[in-house]
Amino acid sequence: MLGLEKKLMKEWEGKSAQEIADAPVTAIAGVTEGDAEKLLAAFGIKTVRDLGTNKYFRWAQGVVALAD
């Protein structure tokens, strides 16, 4: 699905984009419970959608795109 197989934890493989967006950030391979706690404390991020739409991360992506 969407070429995300290696980027997600096994239990989230094959789920729809909507299901993944609403999943906890720990659905992303390599994001631990400890990471999730820190993202929540620092930025209020609970879900993959929150992570992908966080204004600070989006601003950083914009800067990097301009720099490349």
N, C-alpha and C positions, 0 to 999 in steps of 0.2 A: 504494500500500500504506500504510494507516494515515495517509494525508495527510502523509507524511514526505518526499515527493519533493524538495522544495526545501531540506530540512534535511540531506540526505545528499549525499555525493560521488556522481557519476554511476554508478560501478561498483557501488554498494551499493543503488541504486534497484531496487525489485522483489524484494529479498531478504526472507526471512521475519524476523519479529521476533527469533527465536532466533539467526539468522545475524548480524543487526545487533548484538545484545547482545554476541555473542562477537567482534565485529570490533574492530580497533584504533580508538582514539579518533579517528584521522585519517579515519575513515569519516564523521564529522560535518562537514558543510560549514563551512569557516572554521577548523577546527582543523588547524594546521600541524604538521609534524614537530617543529619547535622547541617548540611548545606541548606536544606529546606527551612530549617529553623532560623538560620542566619538570614536567608532571603526574606522570610516573613518579618523578622525583627527589624531589619534594615529598610525594607522597601514595601512591606505589606503584601508580598507576593505569595500566593497560595497555589495557583494553578499554572499550567503551561501557558494559558491565555494571558494571565497576569504578567508572566515573564516576557512573553513576546510583545506585549503592548506597553511595557513599562517605559515611561517617557525618557528616563535617563539612559536606558539601554538603546532606545531608538535614536536619541541624540548622538550617542557615541557611534552607532552604526553609520549615521549620516556624516559625521566627521571623518570616519575611516573611508567611506566611499569617496568623499571629496579628496582625501589624501592619496588615494590609489590611482 
